[in-house]
Amino acid sequence: MVKKQPERPVLITNAARSQEDQLRSRQIRYVTMMGIRSLCLILGAILISVQPPLLPLWLILCVAGMVILPWLAVMIANDRPPKSRANPAAPQPQQHTPTVLEQRSDEEIKHRTIDVEP
């Protein structure tokens, strides 16, 4: 008897992906790009030993991959989806603008004053 894989549920909301989901996908992209960088290093070593035609061109491509991919991997791994106005990361504090200056009596001010010396 063959078991069927459950189908993925249909997305019925426009909610953003969870932080864990975003982090996991960025980690996968980073590891993939660094794996490609490692392959460029191994390929460069193999090309030097085999000495194919147009060796300098192949080596330049491998070196470019080894130099550019780490930078791109970090940039892409640190990239997050932009925050939208509809779903901000944190609630924005409301600014309080007093319309009338409040006057305090001397007694109220004494109660608020913190004196260091007894």
Backbone as XML, in Angstrom:
<?xml version="1.0"?>
<chain id="A" units="angstrom">
  <residue number="1" name="MET">
    <atom name="N" x="0.842" y="-1.171" z="0.000"/>
    <atom name="CA" x="0.000" y="0.000" z="0.000"/>
    <atom name="C" x="0.889" y="1.236" z="0.000"/>
  </residue>
  <residue number="2" name="VAL">
    <atom name="N" x="0.642" y="2.152" z="-0.892"/>
    <atom name="CA" x="1.437" y="3.361" z="-1.041"/>
    <atom name="C" x="0.753" y="4.504" z="-0.301"/>
  </residue>
  <residue number="3" name="LYS">
    <atom name="N" x="1.532" y="5.171" z="0.566"/>
    <atom name="CA" x="0.979" y="6.315" z="1.287"/>
    <atom name="C" x="1.136" y="7.562" z="0.453"/>
  </residue>
  <residue number="4" name="LYS">
    <atom name="N" x="0.127" y="8.372" z="0.429"/>
    <atom name="CA" x="0.187" y="9.641" z="-0.290"/>
    <atom name="C" x="0.794" y="10.697" z="0.620"/>
  </residue>
  <residue number="5" name="GLN">
    <atom name="N" x="1.598" y="11.530" z="0.033"/>
    <atom name="CA" x="2.143" y="12.667" z="0.769"/>
    <atom name="C" x="1.031" y="13.702" z="0.926"/>
  </residue>
  <residue number="6" name="PRO">
    <atom name="N" x="0.890" y="14.254" z="2.117"/>
    <atom name="CA" x="-0.147" y="15.287" z="2.266"/>
    <atom name="C" x="0.205" y="16.509" z="1.438"/>
  </residue>
  <residue number="7" name="GLU">
    <atom name="N" x="-0.802" y="17.073" z="0.821"/>
    <atom name="CA" x="-0.584" y="18.261" z="0.004"/>
    <atom name="C" x="-0.399" y="19.471" z="0.900"/>
  </residue>
  <residue number="8" name="ARG">
    <atom name="N" x="0.346" y="20.432" z="0.393"/>
    <atom name="CA" x="0.536" y="21.670" z="1.142"/>
    <atom name="C" x="-0.777" y="22.426" z="1.185"/>
  </residue>
  <residue number="9" name="PRO">
    <atom name="N" x="-1.083" y="23.046" z="2.300"/>
    <atom name="CA" x="-2.341" y="23.801" z="2.380"/>
    <atom name="C" x="-2.305" y="25.010" z="1.459"/>
  </residue>
  <residue number="10" name="VAL">
    <atom name="N" x="-3.458" y="25.405" z="1.040"/>
    <atom name="CA" x="-3.596" y="26.557" z="0.161"/>
    <atom name="C" x="-3.411" y="27.819" z="0.997"/>
  </residue>
  <residue number="11" name="LEU">
    <atom name="N" x="-2.632" y="28.742" z="0.480"/>
    <atom name="CA" x="-2.390" y="30.001" z="1.180"/>
    <atom name="C" x="-3.595" y="30.915" z="0.979"/>
  </residue>
  <residue number="12" name="ILE">
    <atom name="N" x="-4.253" y="31.257" z="2.082"/>
    <atom name="CA" x="-5.452" y="32.084" z="1.972"/>
    <atom name="C" x="-5.292" y="33.419" z="2.676"/>
  </residue>
  <residue number="13" name="THR">
    <atom name="N" x="-4.062" y="33.768" z="3.027"/>
    <atom name="CA" x="-3.832" y="35.022" z="3.722"/>
    <atom name="C" x="-2.639" y="35.732" z="3.102"/>
  </residue>
  <residue number="14" name="ASN">
    <atom name="N" x="-2.541" y="36.993" z="3.375"/>
    <atom name="CA" x="-1.381" y="37.733" z="2.874"/>
    <atom name="C" x="-0.414" y="38.047" z="4.014"/>
  </residue>
  <residue number="15" name="ALA">
    <atom name="N" x="-0.453" y="37.236" z="5.090"/>
    <atom name="CA" x="0.437" y="37.440" z="6.224"/>
    <atom name="C" x="1.877" y="37.142" z="5.805"/>
  </residue>
  <residue number="16" name="ALA">
    <atom name="N" x="2.795" y="37.848" z="6.427"/>
    <atom name="CA" x="4.218" y="37.645" z="6.129"/>
    <atom name="C" x="4.674" y="36.297" z="6.681"/>
  </residue>
  <residue number="17" name="ARG">
    <atom name="N" x="5.748" y="35.781" z="6.079"/>
    <atom name="CA" x="6.328" y="34.532" z="6.561"/>
    <atom name="C" x="6.897" y="34.752" z="7.956"/>
  </residue>
  <residue number="18" name="SER">
    <atom name="N" x="6.953" y="33.704" z="8.736"/>
    <atom name="CA" x="7.462" y="33.821" z="10.101"/>
    <atom name="C" x="8.965" y="34.111" z="10.075"/>
  </residue>
  <residue number="19" name="GLN">
    <atom name="N" x="9.471" y="34.638" z="11.183"/>
    <atom name="CA" x="10.897" y="34.947" z="11.290"/>
    <atom name="C" x="11.729" y="33.680" z="11.129"/>
  </residue>
  <residue number="20" name="GLU">
    <atom name="N" x="11.286" y="32.574" z="11.705"/>
    <atom name="CA" x="12.028" y="31.314" z="11.603"/>
    <atom name="C" x="12.086" y="30.833" z="10.160"/>
  </residue>
  <residue number="21" name="ASP">
    <atom name="N" x="10.984" y="30.975" z="9.443"/>
    <atom name="CA" x="10.937" y="30.585" z="8.027"/>
    <atom name="C" x="11.910" y="31.424" z="7.199"/>
  </residue>
  <residue number="22" name="GLN">
    <atom name="N" x="11.905" y="32.713" z="7.430"/>
    <atom name="CA" x="12.799" y="33.605" z="6.690"/>
    <atom name="C" x="14.258" y="33.290" z="7.000"/>
  </residue>
  <residue number="23" name="LEU">
    <atom name="N" x="14.561" y="33.063" z="8.279"/>
    <atom name="CA" x="15.929" y="32.758" z="8.677"/>
    <atom name="C" x="16.394" y="31.452" z="8.050"/>
  </residue>
  <residue number="24" name="ARG">
    <atom name="N" x="15.541" y="30.449" z="8.061"/>
    <atom name="CA" x="15.897" y="29.144" z="7.484"/>
    <atom name="C" x="16.191" y="29.268" z="5.989"/>
  </residue>
  <residue number="25" name="SER">
    <atom name="N" x="15.393" y="29.998" z="5.254"/>
    <atom name="CA" x="15.627" y="30.134" z="3.813"/>
    <atom name="C" x="16.905" y="30.924" z="3.546"/>
  </residue>
  <residue number="26" name="ARG">
    <atom name="N" x="17.205" y="31.927" z="4.379"/>
    <atom name="CA" x="18.450" y="32.674" z="4.206"/>
    <atom name="C" x="19.656" y="31.806" z="4.516"/>
  </residue>
  <residue number="27" name="GLN">
    <atom name="N" x="19.541" y="30.930" z="5.526"/>
    <atom name="CA" x="20.633" y="30.028" z="5.853"/>
    <atom name="C" x="20.897" y="29.050" z="4.705"/>
  </residue>
  <residue number="28" name="ILE">
    <atom name="N" x="19.835" y="28.550" z="4.107"/>
    <atom name="CA" x="19.988" y="27.615" z="2.988"/>
    <atom name="C" x="20.679" y="28.308" z="1.815"/>
  </residue>
  <residue number="29" name="ARG">
    <atom name="N" x="20.281" y="29.548" z="1.507"/>
    <atom name="CA" x="20.927" y="30.291" z="0.419"/>
    <atom name="C" x="22.406" y="30.524" z="0.717"/>
  </residue>
  <residue number="30" name="TYR">
    <atom name="N" x="22.719" y="30.859" z="1.960"/>
    <atom name="CA" x="24.109" y="31.129" z="2.334"/>
    <atom name="C" x="24.963" y="29.862" z="2.181"/>
  </residue>
  <residue number="31" name="VAL">
    <atom name="N" x="24.484" y="28.750" z="2.719"/>
    <atom name="CA" x="25.251" y="27.504" z="2.642"/>
    <atom name="C" x="25.398" y="27.059" z="1.190"/>
  </residue>
  <residue number="32" name="THR">
    <atom name="N" x="24.376" y="27.233" z="0.384"/>
    <atom name="CA" x="24.459" y="26.869" z="-1.029"/>
    <atom name="C" x="25.528" y="27.696" z="-1.747"/>
  </residue>
  <residue number="33" name="MET">
    <atom name="N" x="25.529" y="28.999" z="-1.509"/>
    <atom name="CA" x="26.512" y="29.858" z="-2.186"/>
    <atom name="C" x="27.930" y="29.559" z="-1.708"/>
  </residue>
  <residue number="34" name="MET">
    <atom name="N" x="28.107" y="29.273" z="-0.435"/>
    <atom name="CA" x="29.441" y="28.945" z="0.056"/>
    <atom name="C" x="29.882" y="27.573" z="-0.457"/>
  </residue>
  <residue number="35" name="GLY">
    <atom name="N" x="28.930" y="26.678" z="-0.693"/>
    <atom name="CA" x="29.259" y="25.392" z="-1.311"/>
    <atom name="C" x="29.740" y="25.585" z="-2.743"/>
  </residue>
  <residue number="36" name="ILE">
    <atom name="N" x="29.102" y="26.486" z="-3.472"/>
    <atom name="CA" x="29.541" y="26.791" z="-4.839"/>
    <atom name="C" x="30.940" y="27.402" z="-4.809"/>
  </residue>
  <residue number="37" name="ARG">
    <atom name="N" x="31.221" y="28.225" z="-3.808"/>
    <atom name="CA" x="32.565" y="28.803" z="-3.656"/>
    <atom name="C" x="33.599" y="27.693" z="-3.443"/>
  </residue>
  <residue number="38" name="SER">
    <atom name="N" x="33.260" y="26.718" z="-2.610"/>
    <atom name="CA" x="34.173" y="25.591" z="-2.378"/>
    <atom name="C" x="34.404" y="24.811" z="-3.668"/>
  </residue>
  <residue number="39" name="LEU">
    <atom name="N" x="33.346" y="24.643" z="-4.453"/>
    <atom name="CA" x="33.489" y="23.954" z="-5.735"/>
    <atom name="C" x="34.396" y="24.730" z="-6.682"/>
  </residue>
  <residue number="40" name="CYS">
    <atom name="N" x="34.347" y="26.058" z="-6.634"/>
    <atom name="CA" x="35.252" y="26.865" z="-7.466"/>
    <atom name="C" x="36.698" y="26.618" z="-7.076"/>
  </residue>
  <residue number="41" name="LEU">
    <atom name="N" x="36.978" y="26.496" z="-5.785"/>
    <atom name="CA" x="38.330" y="26.232" z="-5.320"/>
    <atom name="C" x="38.800" y="24.857" z="-5.783"/>
  </residue>
  <residue number="42" name="ILE">
    <atom name="N" x="37.953" y="23.850" z="-5.630"/>
    <atom name="CA" x="38.316" y="22.488" z="-6.049"/>
    <atom name="C" x="38.482" y="22.426" z="-7.565"/>
  </residue>
  <residue number="43" name="LEU">
    <atom name="N" x="37.577" y="23.073" z="-8.284"/>
    <atom name="CA" x="37.662" y="23.094" z="-9.749"/>
    <atom name="C" x="38.937" y="23.784" z="-10.208"/>
  </residue>
  <residue number="44" name="GLY">
    <atom name="N" x="39.327" y="24.873" z="-9.539"/>
    <atom name="CA" x="40.579" y="25.552" z="-9.892"/>
    <atom name="C" x="41.781" y="24.658" z="-9.699"/>
  </residue>
  <residue number="45" name="ALA">
    <atom name="N" x="41.811" y="23.879" z="-8.613"/>
    <atom name="CA" x="42.928" y="22.953" z="-8.370"/>
    <atom name="C" x="42.958" y="21.860" z="-9.432"/>
  </residue>
  <residue number="46" name="ILE">
    <atom name="N" x="41.788" y="21.354" z="-9.802"/>
    <atom name="CA" x="41.731" y="20.307" z="-10.839"/>
    <atom name="C" x="42.172" y="20.870" z="-12.181"/>
  </residue>
  <residue number="47" name="LEU">
    <atom name="N" x="41.731" y="22.080" z="-12.515"/>
    <atom name="CA" x="42.105" y="22.690" z="-13.795"/>
    <atom name="C" x="43.616" y="22.908" z="-13.883"/>
  </residue>
  <residue number="48" name="ILE">
    <atom name="N" x="44.252" y="23.288" z="-12.787"/>
    <atom name="CA" x="45.703" y="23.490" z="-12.820"/>
    <atom name="C" x="46.418" y="22.180" z="-13.102"/>
  </residue>
  <residue number="49" name="SER">
    <atom name="N" x="45.928" y="21.087" z="-12.537"/>
    <atom name="CA" x="46.593" y="19.802" z="-12.763"/>
    <atom name="C" x="46.304" y="19.242" z="-14.162"/>
  </residue>
  <residue number="50" name="VAL">
    <atom name="N" x="45.139" y="19.517" z="-14.727"/>
    <atom name="CA" x="44.768" y="18.974" z="-16.044"/>
    <atom name="C" x="45.333" y="19.832" z="-17.172"/>
  </residue>
  <residue number="51" name="GLN">
    <atom name="N" x="45.471" y="21.135" z="-16.969"/>
    <atom name="CA" x="45.970" y="22.090" z="-17.970"/>
    <atom name="C" x="45.122" y="22.078" z="-19.254"/>
  </residue>
  <residue number="52" name="PRO">
    <atom name="N" x="43.823" y="22.416" z="-19.160"/>
    <atom name="CA" x="42.982" y="22.439" z="-20.364"/>
    <atom name="C" x="43.285" y="23.673" z="-21.207"/>
  </residue>
  <residue number="53" name="PRO">
    <atom name="N" x="42.758" y="23.715" z="-22.438"/>
    <atom name="CA" x="42.924" y="24.931" z="-23.222"/>
    <atom name="C" x="42.197" y="26.102" z="-22.550"/>
  </residue>
  <residue number="54" name="LEU">
    <atom name="N" x="42.691" y="27.281" z="-22.749"/>
    <atom name="CA" x="42.156" y="28.508" z="-22.138"/>
    <atom name="C" x="42.205" y="28.453" z="-20.604"/>
  </residue>
  <residue number="55" name="LEU">
    <atom name="N" x="43.284" y="27.880" z="-20.078"/>
    <atom name="CA" x="43.436" y="27.749" z="-18.627"/>
    <atom name="C" x="43.353" y="29.089" z="-17.896"/>
  </residue>
  <residue number="56" name="PRO">
    <atom name="N" x="44.015" y="30.150" z="-18.380"/>
    <atom name="CA" x="43.914" y="31.423" z="-17.643"/>
    <atom name="C" x="42.475" y="31.938" z="-17.525"/>
  </residue>
  <residue number="57" name="LEU">
    <atom name="N" x="41.689" y="31.762" z="-18.565"/>
    <atom name="CA" x="40.298" y="32.201" z="-18.520"/>
    <atom name="C" x="39.516" y="31.422" z="-17.468"/>
  </residue>
  <residue number="58" name="TRP">
    <atom name="N" x="39.682" y="30.106" z="-17.425"/>
    <atom name="CA" x="38.993" y="29.283" z="-16.447"/>
    <atom name="C" x="39.421" y="29.633" z="-15.019"/>
  </residue>
  <residue number="59" name="LEU">
    <atom name="N" x="40.715" y="29.894" z="-14.845"/>
    <atom name="CA" x="41.202" y="30.248" z="-13.514"/>
    <atom name="C" x="40.662" y="31.609" z="-13.068"/>
  </residue>
  <residue number="60" name="ILE">
    <atom name="N" x="40.577" y="32.542" z="-14.005"/>
    <atom name="CA" x="40.012" y="33.853" z="-13.663"/>
    <atom name="C" x="38.562" y="33.703" z="-13.228"/>
  </residue>
  <residue number="61" name="LEU">
    <atom name="N" x="37.805" y="32.862" z="-13.912"/>
    <atom name="CA" x="36.407" y="32.633" z="-13.519"/>
    <atom name="C" x="36.314" y="31.979" z="-12.141"/>
  </residue>
  <residue number="62" name="CYS">
    <atom name="N" x="37.202" y="31.021" z="-11.865"/>
    <atom name="CA" x="37.185" y="30.366" z="-10.552"/>
    <atom name="C" x="37.562" y="31.347" z="-9.443"/>
  </residue>
  <residue number="63" name="VAL">
    <atom name="N" x="38.577" y="32.169" z="-9.680"/>
    <atom name="CA" x="38.995" y="33.143" z="-8.679"/>
    <atom name="C" x="37.891" y="34.180" z="-8.469"/>
  </residue>
  <residue number="64" name="ALA">
    <atom name="N" x="37.254" y="34.607" z="-9.533"/>
    <atom name="CA" x="36.159" y="35.566" z="-9.402"/>
    <atom name="C" x="35.031" y="34.968" z="-8.562"/>
  </residue>
  <residue number="65" name="GLY">
    <atom name="N" x="34.725" y="33.701" z="-8.783"/>
    <atom name="CA" x="33.703" y="33.031" z="-7.981"/>
    <atom name="C" x="34.102" y="32.934" z="-6.521"/>
  </residue>
  <residue number="66" name="MET">
    <atom name="N" x="35.389" y="32.668" z="-6.272"/>
    <atom name="CA" x="35.850" y="32.553" z="-4.879"/>
    <atom name="C" x="35.882" y="33.900" z="-4.172"/>
  </residue>
  <residue number="67" name="VAL">
    <atom name="N" x="36.042" y="34.986" z="-4.906"/>
    <atom name="CA" x="36.116" y="36.309" z="-4.293"/>
    <atom name="C" x="34.729" y="36.940" z="-4.170"/>
  </residue>
  <residue number="68" name="ILE">
    <atom name="N" x="33.910" y="36.817" z="-5.193"/>
    <atom name="CA" x="32.614" y="37.500" z="-5.215"/>
    <atom name="C" x="31.540" y="36.750" z="-4.423"/>
  </residue>
  <residue number="69" name="LEU">
    <atom name="N" x="31.562" y="35.423" z="-4.466"/>
    <atom name="CA" x="30.494" y="34.666" z="-3.806"/>
    <atom name="C" x="30.394" y="34.880" z="-2.295"/>
  </residue>
  <residue number="70" name="PRO">
    <atom name="N" x="31.497" y="34.967" z="-1.535"/>
    <atom name="CA" x="31.325" y="35.219" z="-0.099"/>
    <atom name="C" x="30.634" y="36.553" z="0.183"/>
  </residue>
  <residue number="71" name="TRP">
    <atom name="N" x="31.002" y="37.577" z="-0.558"/>
    <atom name="CA" x="30.379" y="38.887" z="-0.378"/>
    <atom name="C" x="28.885" y="38.811" z="-0.694"/>
  </residue>
  <residue number="72" name="LEU">
    <atom name="N" x="28.547" y="38.198" z="-1.823"/>
    <atom name="CA" x="27.136" y="38.062" z="-2.196"/>
    <atom name="C" x="26.378" y="37.199" z="-1.198"/>
  </residue>
  <residue number="73" name="ALA">
    <atom name="N" x="27.015" y="36.133" z="-0.703"/>
    <atom name="CA" x="26.344" y="35.243" z="0.246"/>
    <atom name="C" x="25.978" y="35.987" z="1.522"/>
  </residue>
  <residue number="74" name="VAL">
    <atom name="N" x="26.879" y="36.818" z="2.014"/>
    <atom name="CA" x="26.591" y="37.577" z="3.236"/>
    <atom name="C" x="25.507" y="38.609" z="2.969"/>
  </residue>
  <residue number="75" name="MET">
    <atom name="N" x="25.584" y="39.289" z="1.839"/>
    <atom name="CA" x="24.577" y="40.298" z="1.519"/>
    <atom name="C" x="23.182" y="39.666" z="1.399"/>
  </residue>
  <residue number="76" name="ILE">
    <atom name="N" x="23.093" y="38.540" z="0.739"/>
    <atom name="CA" x="21.801" y="37.889" z="0.546"/>
    <atom name="C" x="21.309" y="37.278" z="1.855"/>
  </residue>
  <residue number="77" name="ALA">
    <atom name="N" x="22.231" y="36.720" z="2.658"/>
    <atom name="CA" x="21.817" y="36.114" z="3.930"/>
    <atom name="C" x="21.306" y="37.156" z="4.911"/>
  </residue>
  <residue number="78" name="ASN">
    <atom name="N" x="21.818" y="38.373" z="4.839"/>
    <atom name="CA" x="21.369" y="39.423" z="5.746"/>
    <atom name="C" x="20.153" y="40.179" z="5.229"/>
  </residue>
  <residue number="79" name="ASP">
    <atom name="N" x="19.732" y="39.903" z="4.026"/>
    <atom name="CA" x="18.611" y="40.605" z="3.425"/>
    <atom name="C" x="17.300" y="40.050" z="3.972"/>
  </residue>
  <residue number="80" name="ARG">
    <atom name="N" x="16.401" y="40.943" z="4.340"/>
    <atom name="CA" x="15.066" y="40.566" z="4.800"/>
    <atom name="C" x="14.041" y="41.227" z="3.907"/>
  </residue>
  <residue number="81" name="PRO">
    <atom name="N" x="12.831" y="40.691" z="3.909"/>
    <atom name="CA" x="11.788" y="41.392" z="3.154"/>
    <atom name="C" x="11.532" y="42.761" z="3.780"/>
  </residue>
  <residue number="82" name="PRO">
    <atom name="N" x="11.200" y="43.741" z="2.989"/>
    <atom name="CA" x="10.956" y="45.075" z="3.544"/>
    <atom name="C" x="9.738" y="45.080" z="4.457"/>
  </residue>
  <residue number="83" name="LYS">
    <atom name="N" x="9.809" y="45.938" z="5.451"/>
    <atom name="CA" x="8.676" y="46.079" z="6.370"/>
    <atom name="C" x="7.608" y="46.922" z="5.692"/>
  </residue>
  <residue number="84" name="SER">
    <atom name="N" x="6.380" y="46.494" z="5.816"/>
    <atom name="CA" x="5.297" y="47.248" z="5.197"/>
    <atom name="C" x="4.629" y="48.127" z="6.239"/>
  </residue>
  <residue number="85" name="ARG">
    <atom name="N" x="3.936" y="49.132" z="5.777"/>
    <atom name="CA" x="3.219" y="50.019" z="6.701"/>
    <atom name="C" x="2.040" y="49.295" z="7.341"/>
  </residue>
  <residue number="86" name="ALA">
    <atom name="N" x="1.490" y="48.323" z="6.627"/>
    <atom name="CA" x="0.343" y="47.597" z="7.161"/>
    <atom name="C" x="0.765" y="46.642" z="8.275"/>
  </residue>
  <residue number="87" name="ASN">
    <atom name="N" x="2.007" y="46.156" z="8.231"/>
    <atom name="CA" x="2.485" y="45.189" z="9.213"/>
    <atom name="C" x="3.844" y="45.624" z="9.737"/>
  </residue>
  <residue number="88" name="PRO">
    <atom name="N" x="3.919" y="46.689" z="10.553"/>
    <atom name="CA" x="5.213" y="47.132" z="11.060"/>
    <atom name="C" x="5.776" y="46.140" z="12.062"/>
  </residue>
  <residue number="89" name="ALA">
    <atom name="N" x="7.087" y="46.177" z="12.248"/>
    <atom name="CA" x="7.739" y="45.235" z="13.155"/>
    <atom name="C" x="7.358" y="45.505" z="14.606"/>
  </residue>
  <residue number="90" name="ALA">
    <atom name="N" x="7.249" y="46.750" z="14.975"/>
    <atom name="CA" x="6.896" y="47.106" z="16.346"/>
    <atom name="C" x="5.864" y="48.224" z="16.304"/>
  </residue>
  <residue number="91" name="PRO">
    <atom name="N" x="4.994" y="48.250" z="17.280"/>
    <atom name="CA" x="4.016" y="49.343" z="17.288"/>
    <atom name="C" x="4.720" y="50.686" z="17.465"/>
  </residue>
  <residue number="92" name="GLN">
    <atom name="N" x="4.254" y="51.640" z="16.724"/>
    <atom name="CA" x="4.843" y="52.971" z="16.780"/>
    <atom name="C" x="4.250" y="53.745" z="17.956"/>
  </residue>
  <residue number="93" name="PRO">
    <atom name="N" x="5.098" y="54.360" z="18.784"/>
    <atom name="CA" x="4.562" y="55.122" z="19.909"/>
    <atom name="C" x="3.870" y="56.384" z="19.418"/>
  </residue>
  <residue number="94" name="GLN">
    <atom name="N" x="2.798" y="56.706" z="20.084"/>
    <atom name="CA" x="2.079" y="57.917" z="19.721"/>
    <atom name="C" x="2.692" y="59.093" z="20.467"/>
  </residue>
  <residue number="95" name="GLN">
    <atom name="N" x="2.863" y="60.173" z="19.769"/>
    <atom name="CA" x="3.456" y="61.343" z="20.388"/>
    <atom name="C" x="2.373" y="62.146" z="21.088"/>
  </residue>
  <residue number="96" name="HIS">
    <atom name="N" x="2.675" y="62.543" z="22.319"/>
    <atom name="CA" x="1.742" y="63.337" z="23.113"/>
    <atom name="C" x="2.169" y="64.799" z="23.033"/>
  </residue>
  <residue number="97" name="THR">
    <atom name="N" x="1.312" y="65.617" z="22.506"/>
    <atom name="CA" x="1.609" y="67.049" z="22.431"/>
    <atom name="C" x="0.638" y="67.777" z="23.336"/>
  </residue>
  <residue number="98" name="PRO">
    <atom name="N" x="1.136" y="68.275" z="24.467"/>
    <atom name="CA" x="0.233" y="68.979" z="25.380"/>
    <atom name="C" x="-0.233" y="70.298" z="24.773"/>
  </residue>
  <residue number="99" name="THR">
    <atom name="N" x="-1.497" y="70.549" z="24.924"/>
    <atom name="CA" x="-2.051" y="71.795" z="24.381"/>
    <atom name="C" x="-1.983" y="72.928" z="25.388"/>
  </residue>
  <residue number="100" name="VAL">
    <atom name="N" x="-2.065" y="72.589" z="26.670"/>
    <atom name="CA" x="-2.032" y="73.605" z="27.708"/>
    <atom name="C" x="-0.900" y="73.249" z="28.663"/>
  </residue>
  <residue number="101" name="LEU">
    <atom name="N" x="-0.069" y="74.217" z="28.989"/>
    <atom name="CA" x="1.004" y="73.960" z="29.937"/>
    <atom name="C" x="0.395" y="73.748" z="31.320"/>
  </residue>
  <residue number="102" name="GLU">
    <atom name="N" x="0.847" y="72.698" z="31.941"/>
    <atom name="CA" x="0.315" y="72.393" z="33.259"/>
    <atom name="C" x="1.142" y="73.138" z="34.307"/>
  </residue>
  <residue number="103" name="GLN">
    <atom name="N" x="0.444" y="73.714" z="35.246"/>
    <atom name="CA" x="1.136" y="74.401" z="36.327"/>
    <atom name="C" x="1.078" y="73.528" z="37.567"/>
  </residue>
  <residue number="104" name="ARG">
    <atom name="N" x="2.211" y="73.427" z="38.219"/>
    <atom name="CA" x="2.319" y="72.599" z="39.417"/>
    <atom name="C" x="2.503" y="73.500" z="40.637"/>
  </residue>
  <residue number="105" name="SER">
    <atom name="N" x="1.952" y="73.057" z="41.735"/>
    <atom name="CA" x="2.145" y="73.812" z="42.970"/>
    <atom name="C" x="3.493" y="73.421" z="43.578"/>
  </residue>
  <residue number="106" name="ASP">
    <atom name="N" x="3.980" y="74.229" z="44.507"/>
    <atom name="CA" x="5.262" y="73.948" z="45.156"/>
    <atom name="C" x="5.227" y="72.629" z="45.904"/>
  </residue>
  <residue number="107" name="GLU">
    <atom name="N" x="4.077" y="72.296" z="46.471"/>
    <atom name="CA" x="3.954" y="71.057" z="47.234"/>
    <atom name="C" x="4.099" y="69.838" z="46.326"/>
  </residue>
  <residue number="108" name="GLU">
    <atom name="N" x="3.499" y="69.883" z="45.136"/>
    <atom name="CA" x="3.634" y="68.779" z="44.186"/>
    <atom name="C" x="5.076" y="68.631" z="43.722"/>
  </residue>
  <residue number="109" name="ILE">
    <atom name="N" x="5.767" y="69.748" z="43.543"/>
    <atom name="CA" x="7.154" y="69.698" z="43.098"/>
    <atom name="C" x="8.042" y="69.102" z="44.185"/>
  </residue>
  <residue number="110" name="LYS">
    <atom name="N" x="7.785" y="69.419" z="45.462"/>
    <atom name="CA" x="8.568" y="68.857" z="46.566"/>
    <atom name="C" x="8.427" y="67.341" z="46.620"/>
  </residue>
  <residue number="111" name="HIS">
    <atom name="N" x="7.252" y="66.846" z="46.377"/>
    <atom name="CA" x="7.044" y="65.395" z="46.424"/>
    <atom name="C" x="7.778" y="64.676" z="45.293"/>
  </residue>
  <residue number="112" name="ARG">
    <atom name="N" x="7.981" y="65.349" z="44.212"/>
    <atom name="CA" x="8.662" y="64.738" z="43.077"/>
    <atom name="C" x="10.182" y="64.860" z="43.179"/>
  </residue>
  <residue number="113" name="THR">
    <atom name="N" x="10.684" y="65.778" z="43.980"/>
    <atom name="CA" x="12.111" y="66.021" z="44.059"/>
    <atom name="C" x="12.787" y="64.885" z="44.826"/>
  </residue>
  <residue number="114" name="ILE">
    <atom name="N" x="13.884" y="64.416" z="44.272"/>
    <atom name="CA" x="14.676" y="63.382" z="44.919"/>
    <atom name="C" x="15.911" y="64.062" z="45.491"/>
  </residue>
  <residue number="115" name="ASP">
    <atom name="N" x="16.048" y="63.997" z="46.796"/>
    <atom name="CA" x="17.169" y="64.640" z="47.441"/>
    <atom name="C" x="18.192" y="63.586" z="47.829"/>
  </residue>
  <residue number="116" name="VAL">
    <atom name="N" x="19.453" y="63.827" z="47.494"/>
    <atom name="CA" x="20.503" y="62.846" z="47.764"/>
    <atom name="C" x="20.931" y="62.931" z="49.230"/>
  </residue>
  <residue number="117" name="GLU">
    <atom name="N" x="21.043" y="64.105" z="49.742"/>
    <atom name="CA" x="21.493" y="64.270" z="51.125"/>
    <atom name="C" x="20.286" y="64.318" z="52.049"/>
  </residue>
  <residue number="118" name="PRO">
    <atom name="N" x="20.394" y="63.685" z="53.239"/>
    <atom name="CA" x="19.255" y="63.692" z="54.178"/>
    <atom name="C" x="19.049" y="65.023" z="54.866"/>
  </residue>
</chain>
